[in-house]
Amino acid sequence: MEMEISHETNYKQHETNQDSSNIGQPHESLYLVLPYLPLFELLAMAEVCRSFTDALNEDILPWLNIVVDEKRRKKRISDGILMKITSKAMGRLTTLVLINCTKITDDGIQDVIAKNPNINKLHVQHCIGLTPEGIIGAVTMLNLHDDTLTSLKINGIFNINKEHLQRFHSLLKPDQIDVGICPKCDEVTMVYDCPSETCERKRTMRGCRGCKSCVSRCEECRKCVGFNEEEESEAACEDKLCEDCWIQLPKCGFCNKPYCSNHTYKQRVLPDSSGFVCEACHHGIHQYQF
């Protein structure tokens, strides 16, 4: 009887020792998630514990695809910081996505590409510190290495003209670039086709292919809106929505307007509620209170 109790006690002690040795250790499945995290989340994970820090310092896999969108953040990514981060890929960076990164310059992009010649996806939308000439230089550098680049997004770069676009087309296929020439205004910009097969503009207004300035579109589904007034609704962010998308999106608790998916970060959470208020209503409430 005493022997049985002794065995049981030893087993429980062994179990306790095993549990205490694993305290604070991340679950193994979390390591599989690291390569898929956006940059800022990845850097935050490196601060969680020593295990994550060591894993991110020793493994280049999480650093092969760098994705940064500073639309909702303070502008922190500069040329120097970008070079420091991309150097973790050890010259094997394959994806570089920079959106609204206004501090990045032509020299910064070209320095990164010089050390990472196998990038196949280069997206630099709304990086207003870049120039068309600088991006052409970057793409030219990549083309020296077996035409690895397959996707280029440059919407929001200032002063792109037809000559620049022609140069891009000499380096890449037209369907690999996100901008084209609008058939209505003849400007270089993003050009859309209406996804609706029953669009009335296609039958009555010589087609509806064009840029957002020439053809009013739903911010969610890109369908033409405005041909009939009842088909168009306004979002809290003042973007246009079709009736179907407007109905499906969550609404502000005061004005009953939704945000489009690109502006959901402007929602202000209501206390003790799962709903939200838009920026305009939140500002009005604040003024009324004070």
DRENTI-287077 format. One record per residue (C-alpha): chain; x, y, z. Coordinates in pm, 1 decimal. Each point is the difference from the previous one (the first is absolute). Layout:
% residues N
[badren "A", [X, Y, Z]];
...
//
This chain:
% residues 290
[badren "A", [0.0, 0.0, 0.0]];
[badren "A", [284.1, 235.3, 92.3]];
[badren "A", [177.5, -93.5, -323.8]];
[badren "A", [-310.1, 89.9, -205.9]];
[badren "A", [-27.1, 340.0, 168.9]];
[badren "A", [370.5, 59.4, -59.4]];
[badren "A", [-33.0, -78.0, -373.5]];
[badren "A", [-303.1, 228.9, -27.8]];
[badren "A", [183.6, 281.4, 179.0]];
[badren "A", [304.1, -35.4, -227.3]];
[badren "A", [-222.1, 3.2, -310.8]];
[badren "A", [-178.1, 318.3, 110.1]];
[badren "A", [334.5, 162.6, 84.9]];
[badren "A", [130.0, -90.0, -349.1]];
[badren "A", [-313.9, 148.6, -158.2]];
[badren "A", [43.1, 320.1, 201.5]];
[badren "A", [364.4, 32.7, -104.6]];
[badren "A", [-95.0, -42.2, -366.4]];
[badren "A", [-273.3, 261.9, 25.0]];
[badren "A", [228.1, 250.2, 173.5]];
[badren "A", [269.3, -46.9, -265.9]];
[badren "A", [-249.4, 101.0, -270.6]];
[badren "A", [-133.7, 308.8, 177.4]];
[badren "A", [37.4, 305.3, -223.9]];
[badren "A", [88.8, -199.3, -311.6]];
[badren "A", [-213.7, 84.8, -308.4]];
[badren "A", [-201.2, -278.0, -157.3]];
[badren "A", [185.9, -154.7, -291.8]];
[badren "A", [-278.1, 88.3, -245.1]];
[badren "A", [68.5, 372.2, 54.6]];
[badren "A", [337.0, -34.9, -170.6]];
[badren "A", [-181.0, -108.5, -317.2]];
[badren "A", [-193.4, 328.4, -2.8]];
[badren "A", [304.8, 229.4, 9.0]];
[badren "A", [79.5, -1.5, -376.6]];
[badren "A", [-354.0, 119.5, -79.6]];
[badren "A", [-11.0, 303.1, 231.4]];
[badren "A", [22.3, 360.3, -127.3]];
[badren "A", [319.8, 178.6, 94.4]];
[badren "A", [-110.1, 191.8, 309.9]];
[badren "A", [-171.5, -306.1, 146.0]];
[badren "A", [314.3, -201.5, -73.2]];
[badren "A", [219.1, 252.3, 181.8]];
[badren "A", [-243.6, 0.1, 293.2]];
[badren "A", [20.1, -378.9, 24.0]];
[badren "A", [378.7, 27.0, 25.7]];
[badren "A", [-51.9, 192.3, 325.1]];
[badren "A", [-233.6, -256.6, 156.2]];
[badren "A", [261.6, -243.7, 126.8]];
[badren "A", [356.0, -118.0, -52.9]];
[badren "A", [-115.8, -306.2, -194.4]];
[badren "A", [-166.4, 214.9, -268.1]];
[badren "A", [298.6, 235.4, -9.5]];
[badren "A", [239.0, -287.8, -61.9]];
[badren "A", [-230.8, -159.5, -257.5]];
[badren "A", [-30.8, 324.0, -198.3]];
[badren "A", [373.7, 66.7, 15.3]];
[badren "A", [94.5, -347.8, -115.5]];
[badren "A", [-265.6, -61.4, -269.3]];
[badren "A", [-20.8, 202.4, -323.1]];
[badren "A", [-339.2, -142.3, -102.4]];
[badren "A", [-207.7, 266.7, 185.4]];
[badren "A", [200.7, 274.6, -173.2]];
[badren "A", [-37.8, -111.2, -362.4]];
[badren "A", [-330.6, 187.4, -43.8]];
[badren "A", [-2.2, 352.3, 142.6]];
[badren "A", [-344.4, 166.9, 9.3]];
[badren "A", [-45.8, 349.8, 146.7]];
[badren "A", [-308.5, 223.4, -16.7]];
[badren "A", [44.4, 327.7, 187.7]];
[badren "A", [-342.8, 140.5, -82.8]];
[badren "A", [-114.3, -50.7, 358.7]];
[badren "A", [333.7, 53.5, 172.4]];
[badren "A", [257.2, 268.1, 66.6]];
[badren "A", [250.9, 15.8, -283.6]];
[badren "A", [288.0, -202.6, 140.2]];
[badren "A", [155.3, -183.8, -293.6]];
[badren "A", [296.5, 192.5, -140.6]];
[badren "A", [269.1, -109.6, -245.4]];
[badren "A", [234.0, -100.3, 282.8]];
[badren "A", [-262.5, -198.1, 190.2]];
[badren "A", [-113.0, -174.0, -319.2]];
[badren "A", [355.1, -105.5, -79.3]];
[badren "A", [51.3, -133.9, 352.2]];
[badren "A", [-320.8, -204.4, -15.8]];
[badren "A", [49.5, -137.8, -352.7]];
[badren "A", [358.3, -99.8, 82.5]];
[badren "A", [-147.1, -275.3, 219.4]];
[badren "A", [-99.8, -181.2, -322.4]];
[badren "A", [371.3, -45.2, -81.8]];
[badren "A", [-46.3, 105.9, -362.2]];
[badren "A", [-296.4, -233.8, -60.1]];
[badren "A", [-289.9, 247.6, 35.6]];
[badren "A", [-281.9, -96.4, -239.8]];
[badren "A", [-284.8, 241.3, 88.0]];
[badren "A", [23.3, 369.1, 85.7]];
[badren "A", [-334.2, 169.9, 62.3]];
[badren "A", [17.2, 360.6, 122.2]];
[badren "A", [-327.4, 196.0, 14.4]];
[badren "A", [-22.2, 362.9, 112.9]];
[badren "A", [365.9, -9.3, 108.3]];
[badren "A", [71.6, 365.8, -72.1]];
[badren "A", [357.1, 4.4, 134.1]];
[badren "A", [132.1, -257.2, -246.9]];
[badren "A", [205.4, 150.8, -284.2]];
[badren "A", [129.5, -119.3, -337.3]];
[badren "A", [344.7, -62.2, 149.6]];
[badren "A", [-150.4, -208.2, 281.3]];
[badren "A", [-193.5, -228.0, -237.1]];
[badren "A", [292.8, -42.3, -235.7]];
[badren "A", [240.8, -80.5, 284.6]];
[badren "A", [-234.5, -276.7, 118.7]];
[badren "A", [-36.6, -139.9, -351.8]];
[badren "A", [376.9, 6.4, -56.1]];
[badren "A", [34.7, -240.3, 294.6]];
[badren "A", [-317.1, -201.1, -81.5]];
[badren "A", [-1.3, -59.2, -376.9]];
[badren "A", [-265.3, -276.1, 5.4]];
[badren "A", [-301.0, 207.3, 108.6]];
[badren "A", [-303.8, -115.4, -199.7]];
[badren "A", [-262.9, 229.6, 153.7]];
[badren "A", [63.1, 374.8, 40.1]];
[badren "A", [-297.8, 203.5, 124.7]];
[badren "A", [60.7, 365.3, 93.0]];
[badren "A", [-346.8, 157.3, -16.6]];
[badren "A", [-28.2, 355.1, 134.8]];
[badren "A", [368.4, 16.7, 97.4]];
[badren "A", [17.5, 364.5, -98.2]];
[badren "A", [373.0, 28.9, 65.8]];
[badren "A", [61.2, -216.5, -308.5]];
[badren "A", [16.4, 125.9, -358.8]];
[badren "A", [-90.5, -176.4, -325.4]];
[badren "A", [363.4, 21.4, -107.0]];
[badren "A", [117.1, -158.2, 324.0]];
[badren "A", [-243.2, -289.8, -33.9]];
[badren "A", [100.3, -52.7, -363.5]];
[badren "A", [360.0, -23.1, 120.3]];
[badren "A", [-101.2, -256.3, 262.5]];
[badren "A", [-190.6, -214.6, -250.7]];
[badren "A", [290.3, 22.8, -244.5]];
[badren "A", [234.4, -130.9, 270.1]];
[badren "A", [-231.6, -293.6, 68.1]];
[badren "A", [-25.3, -79.6, -371.6]];
[badren "A", [373.7, -59.5, -7.8]];
[badren "A", [-65.8, -319.2, 196.5]];
[badren "A", [-207.8, -227.4, -223.9]];
[badren "A", [-320.5, 211.8, 3.8]];
[badren "A", [-100.2, -112.4, 348.8]];
[badren "A", [-244.8, 288.0, 57.0]];
[badren "A", [-358.4, -107.6, -77.9]];
[badren "A", [-211.6, 260.2, 184.2]];
[badren "A", [47.6, 377.2, 22.7]];
[badren "A", [-249.0, 233.4, 172.4]];
[badren "A", [68.1, 373.2, -21.3]];
[badren "A", [-342.4, 159.6, 37.2]];
[badren "A", [30.9, 325.4, 195.8]];
[badren "A", [349.7, 87.1, -123.1]];
[badren "A", [-5.1, 360.8, -120.5]];
[badren "A", [61.7, 116.6, -357.2]];
[badren "A", [-8.8, -331.5, -185.8]];
[badren "A", [-56.8, 82.1, -368.2]];
[badren "A", [-40.8, -197.3, -321.3]];
[badren "A", [374.7, -3.3, -67.6]];
[badren "A", [61.4, -155.0, 340.5]];
[badren "A", [-273.7, -256.9, -60.3]];
[badren "A", [149.2, -86.5, -338.3]];
[badren "A", [334.6, -58.4, 170.4]];
[badren "A", [-163.1, -225.3, 260.3]];
[badren "A", [-167.7, -196.1, -280.9]];
[badren "A", [339.3, -55.9, -158.9]];
[badren "A", [115.9, -158.4, 325.0]];
[badren "A", [-316.0, -187.8, 102.5]];
[badren "A", [-320.0, -132.9, -150.5]];
[badren "A", [-294.9, 244.5, 25.2]];
[badren "A", [-198.0, -241.0, 219.5]];
[badren "A", [287.5, -2.4, 252.6]];
[badren "A", [-48.8, 373.1, 74.1]];
[badren "A", [-295.9, 148.5, 187.1]];
[badren "A", [-33.5, 323.2, -202.1]];
[badren "A", [-101.4, 70.1, -357.9]];
[badren "A", [-141.6, 276.4, -219.6]];
[badren "A", [-361.1, 92.8, 71.4]];
[badren "A", [-197.2, -8.8, -329.3]];
[badren "A", [-213.8, 292.9, 116.1]];
[badren "A", [243.7, 257.5, 140.8]];
[badren "A", [320.1, -135.5, -161.1]];
[badren "A", [189.7, 16.8, 331.5]];
[badren "A", [229.6, -266.0, 147.6]];
[badren "A", [-178.3, -145.8, 301.3]];
[badren "A", [-179.4, -313.2, 119.7]];
[badren "A", [-263.7, -102.6, -253.6]];
[badren "A", [-297.1, -217.9, 90.9]];
[badren "A", [-253.8, -214.7, -180.2]];
[badren "A", [-344.5, -31.6, 153.3]];
[badren "A", [-40.6, -356.7, 134.5]];
[badren "A", [-378.4, 8.5, -49.3]];
[badren "A", [-124.2, -174.7, -313.1]];
[badren "A", [-326.0, 198.3, 15.9]];
[badren "A", [158.0, 345.0, 34.6]];
[badren "A", [-215.5, 256.9, -179.6]];
[badren "A", [298.7, 218.0, -82.4]];
[badren "A", [139.0, -274.7, -221.9]];
[badren "A", [-310.2, 19.6, -217.8]];
[badren "A", [-80.6, 370.9, 8.1]];
[badren "A", [323.1, 196.5, 57.3]];
[badren "A", [257.7, -158.2, -231.3]];
[badren "A", [138.9, -228.0, 267.4]];
[badren "A", [101.6, 62.6, 358.2]];
[badren "A", [372.2, -74.5, -7.1]];
[badren "A", [184.3, 290.1, 157.4]];
[badren "A", [166.4, 146.1, 309.5]];
[badren "A", [-179.3, 101.3, 320.1]];
[badren "A", [-1.2, 365.6, -104.4]];
[badren "A", [-186.9, -75.8, -321.9]];
[badren "A", [-235.7, -274.3, 118.5]];
[badren "A", [-156.1, -0.6, 347.1]];
[badren "A", [56.9, -341.0, 158.8]];
[badren "A", [-86.4, -191.3, 313.7]];
[badren "A", [305.1, 2.1, 224.6]];
[badren "A", [-67.3, -360.5, 102.6]];
[badren "A", [-85.3, -194.7, -315.8]];
[badren "A", [108.0, 252.6, -271.3]];
[badren "A", [-341.2, -19.1, -163.6]];
[badren "A", [-117.7, 317.1, -176.4]];
[badren "A", [-227.2, 219.4, 211.1]];
[badren "A", [-179.4, 327.4, -60.0]];
[badren "A", [-174.1, -91.6, -323.3]];
[badren "A", [-320.9, -24.6, 201.4]];
[badren "A", [-15.9, 200.4, 324.1]];
[badren "A", [-157.6, -283.5, 194.6]];
[badren "A", [300.2, -224.1, -75.8]];
[badren "A", [251.1, 232.0, 170.3]];
[badren "A", [53.3, 46.3, 374.1]];
[badren "A", [257.5, 202.1, 191.3]];
[badren "A", [233.7, -147.1, 258.1]];
[badren "A", [106.0, 176.0, 320.5]];
[badren "A", [338.4, 55.2, -168.3]];
[badren "A", [-181.6, 169.2, -293.5]];
[badren "A", [91.6, -280.7, -239.2]];
[badren "A", [-270.8, -133.9, -229.4]];
[badren "A", [-163.8, -336.2, 61.5]];
[badren "A", [-250.7, -202.0, -195.8]];
[badren "A", [-322.2, -84.1, 178.7]];
[badren "A", [95.3, -366.2, 52.4]];
[badren "A", [335.0, 80.5, 165.3]];
[badren "A", [-153.3, 282.6, 206.8]];
[badren "A", [-255.5, -240.4, 148.7]];
[badren "A", [258.3, -262.5, 94.4]];
[badren "A", [247.2, 229.4, 180.8]];
[badren "A", [-31.0, 88.3, 374.2]];
[badren "A", [-148.5, 347.5, 62.8]];
[badren "A", [80.7, 290.6, 230.3]];
[badren "A", [-228.2, -4.2, 304.7]];
[badren "A", [-97.6, 365.9, -57.7]];
[badren "A", [-7.8, 87.1, -372.5]];
[badren "A", [-54.9, -359.7, -125.1]];
[badren "A", [280.8, 28.9, -256.3]];
[badren "A", [259.8, -274.4, -50.3]];
[badren "A", [370.0, 33.7, -66.0]];
[badren "A", [145.3, -168.6, -305.9]];
[badren "A", [256.4, -274.0, 75.6]];
[badren "A", [291.4, 239.4, -64.4]];
[badren "A", [-112.2, 237.1, 277.0]];
[badren "A", [-122.3, -228.8, 277.8]];
[badren "A", [294.9, 116.2, 213.2]];
[badren "A", [-186.3, 331.6, 45.2]];
[badren "A", [-273.6, -167.9, 201.4]];
[badren "A", [-31.0, 114.3, 363.3]];
[badren "A", [-117.0, -275.9, 232.9]];
[badren "A", [-302.2, 72.8, 218.3]];
[badren "A", [41.9, -78.5, 373.4]];
[badren "A", [-179.3, -317.5, 109.0]];
[badren "A", [-109.2, -68.1, -356.5]];
[badren "A", [104.3, -206.1, -300.2]];
[badren "A", [-90.6, 290.7, -229.7]];
[badren "A", [196.2, 306.2, -108.4]];
[badren "A", [-35.5, 367.2, -89.9]];
[badren "A", [162.3, 168.5, -298.1]];
[badren "A", [255.3, 278.9, 37.1]];
[badren "A", [-249.5, 275.5, -82.9]];
[badren "A", [-255.7, -117.2, 256.6]];
[badren "A", [267.8, -57.4, 262.9]];
[badren "A", [123.3, 356.8, -50.7]];
[badren "A", [-357.2, 129.9, 30.6]];
[badren "A", [-58.8, -193.9, 322.3]];
[badren "A", [324.8, 131.6, 146.6]];
[badren "A", [-91.5, 361.0, -82.4]];
[badren "A", [-345.2, -43.3, 152.2]];
[badren "A", [144.3, -137.2, 323.2]];
[badren "A", [239.8, 287.0, 47.3]];
//
